[in-house]
Amino acid sequence: MLEKKKNNNHNHGFYHLKYKICVSGAAETSRMAPEAMEKVEELGRLIAKRGIILITGATTGAPYWAAKGAKEAGGFVIGISPAYSKIQHVKTYHLPLDYHDIIVYTGFGYSGRNLLLTRASDAVITVAGRIGTLNEFTDAFEDGKPQGVLLGMGGTTDMLPDILERAGRGRGKAFFGKDVEPLLDKVVEMIVEEEKELE
C-alpha cells in the first residue's frame, strides 16, 4: 500500500503531485502581437517560480519562449513532440531541443501530439496561434480542462470568445484575460478547486 502523505497546501490526505500547465500557442511568431514573446516568456517564469511543471509541444514560437522563461527561472519543462525520435524531431519537423528537461517522442504527428499534450496537463494556457492551437484548445475544452486564454496576442486566441459564442456550448472552463499573472492565478485556482474532488 502506498503511504499517504499530508498535503499542507490543499488539506487532503493524498500525496501531492506537482501541477502541470501546458502553454499552447503560435509556433509561427510573425502573426503574434509585438509584445507577445515577452509576455509568454514572463508566463514561463511565473509558472516555474510557483513550482509548477511547464509542458509544451516541444516546438518553436510561443511554447519555446515559455520554456525559455521557465528554464531561466529554474523550472522544469517537458516537451511532447509530434516526432517518433530525436532525429525526426530535429531533421524532419525542424523543432528545437533546448530549454526542455525531457522531450517525449510520440510519433503521432501534430494532431495526435496535441491530444497527448493537453491530456498530460492539469490546465492549458493559450497564446495566439493558428489552427493547431485551436485544435489544442478544443481538445482541452472537450475534456473539461481548466483553460486560460491570453487575449490581445493576435491569432486564434483573439477569435476564441466569438467562436465559443457562435458554437453555443458556453465557455466550459475557459477564462480570458489580458494580463499574465492574474490569468495564471485563475488557472491555478481552478486546478485547486478541481482537486477538492479528491477529498
Secondary structure, 3 states (H helix, E strand, C coil): CCCCCCCCCCCCCCCCCCCEEEEEECCCHHHCCCCHHHHHHHHHHHHHHCCCEEEECCCCCHHHHHHHHHHHCCCCEEEEECCCCHHHHHHCCCCCCCCCCEEEECCCHHHHHHHHHHHCCCEEEEECCCHHHHHHHHHHHHCCCCEEEECCCCCHHHHHHHHHHHHCCCCCCEEEECCHHHHHHHHHHHHHHHHHHHC
